[in-house]
């Protein structure tokens, strides 16, 4: 009898655990969909699905009423709170075909140049504060596969109006170019205490790395305490490949922490999302590529690169919520 009760208790707890999560899957093949953002009606990013396609159901509140799902930088669905009663939600993820990476030179040389598009955004209390996107080239040493330099070519910076009106914290300072950790030497993510999950898809293989998870003591500066650092890295490679630089497709990173002000000890979540998508691969003996200084107080571009249909901009999604309050900083080209 004791064993039977224990068995029933385990089943009940398992069911309770699963009831606390929702899984997004592809309408085409039923496989999990990582990196689906759930926006509330006020533009807050309430959830972001992991490599298993799961989000925490408790992160969704009825007062948000309507929820917008964003996948691959595009809004794919609008759901009501009652729609989330289901444990599995199917999403039409066939937004566009994966753009083929252009191989400009396949003769091995001193450097590997990987060019592509990026976007980055900072949220506080799940609400957008600043946004950036642009074009960047990463230069790797071909022998060691170590990242040598990051050359930003063009970019835009946006701020939400409330920060421009004198917020104590400069959230644009938190914007960053994706650092491509583990991309040159993917075997390194298997070292240490990282938690790793892999997903084999129809078009690519994905790796999720929970890097430096857990609470830390943090630090205090000018009355601000920052603590509880967490990092989640997602890397995609060609399907069935050896996960080398030649196979690299895209990179996503979420860095989260909490901060408290001395006079207001209520903790606030602070999150940086940044993403990179490969467009060109090139061997070269020259590492002197076009670059500009990534100055977060202004934009810097020569042409409207974001108008290319394949460019991964999140600006239209954010502007649909914040309208004219999301303002681009002057172009300082």
Buried (B, 14 or more C-beta within 10 A) or exposed (E): EEEEEEEEEEEEEEEEEEEEBBBBBBEEEEBBBBBBBBBBEEBBBBBBBBBBBBBEBEBBEEEBEEBBBBBBBBBBBEBEBEEBEEEEBBBEBEEEEBBEBEEEEEEEEBBBBBBBBBBBBBBBEBBBBBBBBBBBBBBBBBEEBEBBEBBBBBBBBBBBEEBEEEEEBBBBEBBBBBBBBBBBBBEEBEEEEBEEBEBEBEEBBBBBBBBBEEEEEBEEEEEEBBBBBBBBBBBBBBBEEEBBBBBBBBBBBBBBBBBBBEEEEEBBEBBBBBBBBBBBBBBBEEBEBEBBEBBBEBBBBEEEBBEEEEBBBBBEBBBEBBEEBBBEBEEEE
